């Protein structure tokens, strides 16, 4: 049984399971579905994704990677995430922040 199935109707557990899956595969349809089902409980995970993304952006900037195409893509995803967060679209926001984080990691030349 997956963590999403085990969460049942517990929105906090569902949010955690969705976020864990989303960090592995941001486009995973089950992660998106579960995050949406978690509703407002997923906001904290979207903000967590934003924090992780900010750390990677700062690292990429410090490494001098802010002139790469991957960095520019990260900025685009970051802006999309900010707009989604402001609109209350927490699942989309988290996904965009996770995608931005990945691009900033690419810009640094690191793969964690």
C-alpha positions as CSV (number, residue, x, y, z in Angstrom):
1,X,0.0,0.0,0.0
2,X,1.4,3.4,-0.9
3,X,1.7,6.2,1.6
4,X,-0.9,8.1,-0.3
5,X,-3.4,5.2,0.0
6,X,-2.5,4.8,3.6
7,X,-3.2,8.4,4.3
8,X,-6.9,8.0,3.5
9,X,-8.8,11.1,4.3
10,X,-6.2,12.5,6.8
11,X,-5.3,15.7,4.9
12,X,-2.0,16.2,6.8
13,X,-0.8,12.7,6.0
14,X,-2.0,13.1,2.5
15,X,-0.1,16.3,2.1
16,X,3.1,14.8,3.4
17,X,2.8,11.7,1.2
18,X,2.0,13.9,-1.9
19,X,5.0,16.1,-1.2
20,X,7.3,13.2,-0.7
21,X,6.3,11.7,-4.0
22,X,6.4,15.1,-5.7
23,X,10.0,15.7,-4.7
24,X,10.9,12.5,-6.5
25,X,8.7,13.1,-9.6
26,X,7.1,16.6,-9.7
27,X,4.9,15.6,-12.6
28,X,3.6,12.3,-11.0
29,X,-0.2,12.4,-11.5
30,X,-0.9,10.7,-8.1
31,X,1.2,13.3,-6.3
32,X,-0.8,16.1,-8.0
33,X,-4.1,14.4,-7.3
34,X,-3.2,13.8,-3.6
35,X,-1.8,17.3,-3.2
36,X,-5.1,18.8,-4.6
37,X,-7.1,16.5,-2.3
38,X,-5.1,17.7,0.7
39,X,-6.4,21.2,0.0
40,X,-5.2,24.0,2.3
41,X,-3.2,21.4,4.3
42,X,-0.8,21.3,1.3
43,X,0.1,25.0,1.7
44,X,2.8,24.3,4.2
45,X,4.4,21.9,1.8
46,X,4.3,24.5,-1.0
47,X,6.0,26.9,1.3
48,X,8.6,24.2,2.2
49,X,9.2,23.7,-1.5
50,X,9.7,27.4,-1.9
51,X,12.3,27.4,0.9
52,X,14.2,24.5,-0.6
53,X,14.1,26.3,-4.0
54,X,15.4,29.5,-2.5
55,X,18.4,27.7,-1.0
56,X,19.3,26.2,-4.3
57,X,19.0,29.5,-6.1
58,X,21.3,31.1,-3.5
59,X,23.8,28.3,-4.0
60,X,23.7,28.7,-7.8
61,X,24.2,32.4,-7.5
62,X,27.1,32.0,-5.1
63,X,28.6,29.5,-7.6
64,X,28.3,32.0,-10.4
65,X,25.8,29.9,-12.3
66,X,23.3,32.8,-12.6
67,X,24.1,33.3,-16.3
68,X,23.2,29.8,-17.4
69,X,20.1,28.7,-19.3
70,X,19.2,26.3,-16.5
71,X,19.3,29.2,-14.0
72,X,17.0,31.2,-16.3
73,X,14.6,28.3,-16.5
74,X,14.7,28.1,-12.7
75,X,13.7,31.7,-12.5
76,X,10.8,31.1,-14.8
77,X,9.6,28.2,-12.7
78,X,10.1,30.2,-9.5
79,X,7.8,33.0,-10.9
80,X,5.2,30.5,-11.9
81,X,5.3,29.0,-8.4
82,X,5.0,32.4,-6.8
83,X,1.9,33.2,-8.9
84,X,0.3,29.8,-8.1
85,X,1.0,30.3,-4.4
86,X,-0.6,33.7,-4.5
87,X,-3.6,32.2,-6.3
88,X,-4.0,29.4,-3.7
89,X,-2.9,26.7,-6.1
90,X,-0.7,24.9,-3.6
91,X,-0.1,21.7,-5.6
92,X,1.0,23.7,-8.7
93,X,3.1,26.0,-6.6
94,X,5.0,23.2,-5.0
95,X,5.5,21.5,-8.3
96,X,6.9,24.7,-9.9
97,X,9.2,25.3,-6.9
98,X,10.5,21.7,-7.1
99,X,11.1,22.2,-10.8
100,X,12.9,25.5,-10.2
101,X,15.1,23.8,-7.5
102,X,16.1,21.1,-10.0
103,X,17.1,23.8,-12.6
104,X,19.2,25.6,-10.0
105,X,20.9,22.4,-9.2
106,X,21.6,21.8,-12.9
107,X,23.0,25.4,-13.1
108,X,25.4,24.6,-10.3
109,X,26.5,21.5,-12.1
110,X,25.4,19.4,-9.1
111,X,23.1,16.5,-9.0
112,X,21.9,15.7,-5.5
